[in-house]
Amino acid sequence: MNAIGVDVGGTKIAVGIVSADGELLDEVRQPTPHTSKRLIEALAGAIQEVGNGHEVGGVCLAVPGNILATENRVIYSPNLHAIEGVALKDELEPRIGLPLTVENDANAAAWGEFRFGAGSDVDHLVFITLGTGVGGGVITHGVLMRGAQGAGGELGHTTIQATGPRCSCGNRGCLEAMASGTAIRRRAREVAIEKPGSALNRLASTREILGEDVTRLAEGGDEAALSVLEEAGVWLGIGLAGFVNVFNPEVVAIGGGVVEAGDLILNPARREIQLRARSPARDLAEIRVATLGAKSGILGAAALARDPESGEYVLGNP
Ligand SMILES: [Zn+2]
């Protein structure tokens, strides 16, 4: 049986129908409306369109922000306020005629990598996505860790620097505030000023620096850009060392745009894990680049769709 995964973003909605072996059979994308009524209509329309002509067992929406998965409810979604508090299950199920569940987007992406990507060969996976923010998900003994309210796995909001910069969540010095794409751009602006002779400085004097600029300049050997990525990698490693100690994962998969920097950010992170995490957990944990890219959300959401009768996953249990 197939399932539909929906990646609900602040700018676009991506809806895909996925087969039991993780093949994306068809996909529909459209801009995200920012009123609740139009959002529900758009979701229902896209789900029906992509499911048309296929056998479908269920749907799961992957939504950014603070999700109560046990209640299929979105408490807080900073980039999509229109979805907050909407009774998604009650509104959508009668329109689409399919059972629906709601999950945090990073949890869904983690589940995607676990079922079909970088963690498909293991039972214990920690997943981190380094983008504008930092999302996380934890799978232990083959089970997605959701916590009491379905709000668990927020690894990006672990404090790693008590007096660090303000995070989007209101706290200071979260992993997100230290190692996200946003944090790298902030540090790049600061370092550009501190290092007047650098390529980073020259670029910053002409236009705003993007994350990919930092990677490109670092690959070209610019010391200032290299130091920005090295520093972010150290903070990432400090966060990961804690996760390795807590969860004893076989694989730590890292996704998101920042991982384009590859070993420039991952090698300092690996070094910190060796320095800080405990044996034998640190010796087991393998740091891998996530393999599904932007598809992880759709694939993971589809794999989290459940049959309401049996409670089993529509695409099969791992
Ligand atoms: Zn935070």
Residues whose N, C-alpha, C, O or C-beta is under 5 A from the ligand:
A	BS01	ZN	G156 H157 C167 S168 C169 N171 C174 E176
